[in-house]
Amino acid sequence: TAKICLIRDHDPKTARVFEVARSYRFKKGSGIPISIPVIDMVEIGAGGGSLAHVDSMRQIRVGPESAGSDPGPACYGRGGTAPAVTDADVALGRIEPESFAGGSMPLSAGATEQAIRRTIAEPLGLEGMTAAFGIAEVVDENMANAARVHAVENGEDLAGYTMIAFGGAAPLHAGRLCQKLGIDRLLVPPGAGVGSAIGFLRAPFSFEATRSVLMRLSDFSATAAREVLDELREEAAAFVRSCGTRAEIGFETRAYMRYVGQGWEIPVDFAPEDAADPSADRCLALFEETYSTLFGRVVDGVEVELTSWAVKAETPAPLSEPMGDPPSVTDAAPAARRPVFEPALGETVEAAMAERDALAPGHRLAGPALVTERETTVVVPAGFAATVLADGSIEVARAAEAREAAE
């Protein structure tokens, strides 16, 4: 699957409801909602194992059916016969079959070609490369569209964001998503292929306690609010302490509020001083500020109500060393070149190749290019350039002339 999350001011967006037992795996509203705090992510069936097919309207579809890891995509050579997204990446030249997984698991380009030809190319009368491009473009557009919808739902403009890509296949497709979404900057951190595992090990201990308290601001009781918040702070802190940590615990306070008559609430964050001494006037001011940011206006003459309080206790996140400025930028000499299909140009081009371990901070590689490592490959589209930053991250940024042309 592909998962997309908005991070603003270093904090990911969160939600209060998570669906389980969905009848349709990626269809919101088809499962059982559980009221628990979660990272607010949009999820679509667009993993490396997602299978492509031609539907009754003779259109290419990708997912939600997946080849999984066994038998896996056709290129794995384990009996898979339908083309997956990984097969399209192999056919387009983004993945070098001989060096996949550091060379420990060579792929079968022949099996990829046969699967794409039989399942996509022949039914639609396409050449093999065009069919592979169709698979990749469908899955990339599905991800881009999900990102657009997620941003609109949260009142955000993606053009001002930096994309951070991690996971085995994300760096293969992130550059194309930047082209589609008008994003000028992409970061691929070190260890991106196993980024989820790294994040799990570095994540701080945290726990969020919530309490439903339906209260109109015209009947707001500061005493009752303080009592609830004190209880929630103690509940959340007790859980974090039970994890065995001795680190200092910090608190974040949030209220869920809405106009009376609305069927949904918006999260309203409270600064420590507001949480310590809540008042009806301050609650209203924070609500209107948040509501206006999301929807561009407030609704006059309609009363506001508070539906629940939430307090999160959290240990400090590990401090990162200041990255500092990289050395002066110098063009890196490609280790090799290989043919890669460039979607923006609609043709196969000669892309520069370099091993990530062979690049030092300050090295720059102009696209189209591939930066390979054991767990993944960073695809640098035409009009972009990859620069190694001081911490080893790869910054893929749109070239100034390409940015002007896009504008």
N, C-alpha and C positions, 0 to 999 in steps of 0.2 A: 504494500500500500504506500501511497504518498500522503504525508501529513504536513499541513501548512499551519503555522501559528504566527500571529503578530506579536512582536516584542517592542514595547515602547518604554523609553527611559529605563532600559535594562530589565524591565519586568514583563514576562509573558502575560497575555490576556488569559483570564480564568473564567470559568463558568460554574454554575451551581448544579447542573443536571447532566447526567451521563446515561446513555441508553445501553441496555443490555438485551440480549436475545432478539436482535433485529430480524424481522422476517426477510428483509432485503438488506444485505450487509452494509451497503453504503447509502441507504435511503433514510434520511432524518425523519423521525416520527413513526417508524415502523417497528420500534422496539419498546421495551418497558423503561420508562424514565425513573432514575434513582437520584434523589437529591443528595449529591455529594460534591465537594469542591474538586474540580479537575482543571487541567490546562485546557483552554478553549482552542481546539484544533478542528480543522476541516479535513476530512479523510475521504480519499477516493481510491478506487481499485486501479492503481497505476504502478504496481511493483515490477521488478525485473522479470518475475514469473507470470505476469498477467498475459493472458492469451488473446491473440487477435483472431477475428473471423469476419466474414462478410454476412451482413444481415439480409433480410428479405427485400430491403429496398436497395440492395447492391451498394451498401455503404460499409466502410471499414469500421469495425467496433473493436475496442480493446477492453478486456475485463468485463465484469468482475471475476470471471472464472480464472483460476490460476493453476499453473503447472506445479506450483510448490517447489520443494527442493528434491522431490523424488516423484516422477522421473525428471522434473525440471524442464527447462527450455530444450528445444530440439538440439541445440548446439552442445548440450551436455553429453549427448551420445548414450543416454540411458533409457531410450525407448520413447521419448517424447516425440510426437509427430506434428503437433500444432505449433506455429510460430509464436514466441513470446517477445516481450519488449527487448529482452537481452539478445534475441536472435536479430532483431532489427538493428540494434547497436553494433552487432558483429558485422552484418551486411553493409552498414554504412561506414565501416572503417573506424568506428569509435573505440572498439575493443579489439586488441590484437590477440587472436586465438592462442598463439604459442606462449604468450606471457601472462595469460589470465591467472589470477591468484598467485602471482610471483612465479609462474611457470609450473606450479604444482598440479594444475588441472587444465591441460590443453583442451581447447574447444574444437568442435568439428564444424568448419565453415561449410563443408559439403552438406551436412545435415540441415544447417540453417538455410542454405539456398534451396534445397528440396522442399522444406516445410513452407517457406514463403511462396515459392512458385506454385505448389499444389493448392494451398489454402487461400492465397490472396491474388497472386499475379494472374494465374490462368482463369479463375472465375471472372475477373474484371478486365482481362485483356491487357494487362500492364507488363512492363519490363520488371525484372526482379528488383533492381535498385529503386525504381519508382514505387513499387509495392512496399519495400522496406521503409522508404521515406514516408509513405502514407501511414504506416503503423506508428512511426515515431511522431509524426505531426499530430495525429489524433490524440495520442497520449499526452503530448506536450500541451495541446490546446485544452484538453480536459483539466490538466493541472492549472494552467493559466486562468481558465474560466473560474475554477474553484477559488483561486486566490483573489480574483476580481470580486466575486460575490462576497467572500469573507471580509474583504476590505470595506465594501459598501455597507455591509451589515454593521460594521464597527465604526463607520464614519471616517475612514482613513483614505488617504491618497497614497498609493504604493510608489508613485514616482519619487517621493522623498525618502524612501526606505533603502537600506542595504540588505541584500539577500545573503543569508548564511546557509550554505548547503552542506549536509553531512548524511552519511549512509552510503552503502556500496554503490548505488546507481545515481544518487542525486547530482554529484558533480558532472555526470555525463549529460544531464539534461538541463541543469540550472542556467547555463549560458543562453540557451534557446528561450527559456522562460523570461530571462531578463530582456531579450529582444522583444518578446511579445508584450511584456508588461511595462515597457518603458523605464526599466530600472537600470541605472548606470553603473552600479557597483555590486560585485559579488565577492564574498569571502569564503574560502575553503580552508578551514583550520587544519592544523596537523592532526593526523589520525582520524580524518573525516570518515573513512570507511567503517570505523568502529566508534563513531562519535556518541552513539547512545550509551554504550558501555562506559565510556569515559565520563559522560555526564552523570550516569547513575552513581559512580564511585565518588564523584566530587560534590554531589548535591548535598546541601545542608539538611539537617533534621527539621521538619516542620509539621505542624498540625493545625487544622482550622476547625474551630468550634462554631456552630451556628445555632440560632434560636429564633423561632417564629414569634414575632410580636407585632400583631396588626394594630397600628396606632395612627390616627389622623393627626397631622401637625396642630390642628386646632385644639386637640385634647392631649398634646404632648406633655409628658411628665418627665422632667429631668431626673428626679429621684429614681423613678422606675428604670429609666435608661441606664443610669450609673450602676444600679444593682445588677442588671442583666450583663452589662459589659464587664463588671468585676468578676462575675461568675464565669463568663466565657474566657476571660484571661486566665483564671486559675485552672479551668478545665484544659485549655490548650497547653499551658505551661507544664501541667502535671504529666501530660503524655510525652512531651519532648524530653522532660527530665527522665522519664522511664526508659529512654533510649540509651542511658548511660553517659550522656554528654555532660561535661562540666562547663561548656561554653556559655557565654552570656546570651540570654534569650531576649530577642526583640519582638515587638508586637505591631501588627497592622490591623486597623479597624475599618470595617466597611459596613454600610447600610444598604439594603435593597429597597428602593423607593419607586413610587409611580404616582401618576395622577389617578384620583378616584374614578373607577370605571374602566381603567385600562386592564388588559388581561396579562400584562407582563411588567416586570420591574427592570430598573437599570441599577447597576452597582455604583455607589457613591462612596468615594474614599474619604476618610477622616484623618486629618493630621493629629498627632498625639495630643496637642493642646485642645483640639475640638472634641476628641474622644474623652478627655479627662473632665470636660465641663460642657456636655451637650446641651443645646438649647433649640427651641423651635425655629428661631430666626436663622441660626447658623445652619441647621439642617436644610431649611428652604433655600438658602443662598447656595449651598454646595450642590443641592439637587438641580437648581436652575442652571448653574454653571456647567454641570455635567450634561444635562439634557440639551442645552444649547450647543455644546461641543459636538454631540452625537447627531443632532437633527437640525441644527441651524436656527432654532427658535425655541421659545417657551410658549406655553398655553396659558393665556390670562383668564382669570375668573374661575379656574377649576382647582379644587382643593387637592393637596398632596397628602399621601399617606405612606407610612413606613411599614413594610411587611416583615422584615427580619433583620437581625444584627449578625455579623460574623467577625470573629477575631482570630487572626492567625499568629501563632507563636513560632518563631524560627530562629535557629542558630545562625551566626554570620556565615556568609558564603566565603570560601577560600579567597584570599586576596591574590590578585594577579599582579605580577611585576609590571611596572610601566614598560611599554614596548619600546619607546624611543624611536628616533628616526632611523630609517635604514641607510646604509651607505649610498653613495651616489649611484643612480640607476645606470646600469650598463646592459647592452643587448647580449643575451646569452647565445652561444653557438649551438644550433640544434644538433642532437646526436644522430638524427636520421630524419627522413621524410617519408610519409606514407599517404596514399590517396584516401581522402575522407570526404564524404558528401556534406556540403555546406548548405543548410536549409535556406538561409537568407538569399543565397545566390542561385539556388536550384540546380547546382551542378557539383561534380566531383572536383576537388582541388587538391593540390599537394600541401599537406599540413606539416609544419615543423613538429618534431618529437623531442622530448627531453625527459629524463628521469628526475623525479622530484628530489631524490637524495643528492643528485649531482648539481642542483641549483643552490646558490648561496644567496643570503639576503642582498637585495638590490638587483639581482638578475631579472631581466625582462625578456619576455617572449611574445612577439606580436602574433595575433591570430590571423588565419586559422592555425591552431596548434593543439597539441595534446601533451599534457603533463601527466606522466604515468607513475603509479606506485603500486605496491602489492595489493592493496584493498580496493583501489578505485582508479579512475582516470578523470582528470579535469579537462573538459573540452572547452577550448577558448575559441569563440566564434570569430568570424571575420568582422573587423571594425572594433574589436576589443583587444586588450593586451593583458597578459598575466605578469605580475610583479611579485617577487618573493619579499615579504615583509620581515621585520627584524625578529619576530617570534616564530618564523617558519610558515606562517599562513600565506596562502596565495590570494592576492587581490586581482580579480579579473574586472577591469574597468573599461568602460566605453571610451574609445579614442575621441579627442576633442572634435575632430572633423566629422566623425560618425555621429556624435551627439548633436552637432549643428544640423546635419542632414536630417536626423530624426525629428528635430524640433521644427 
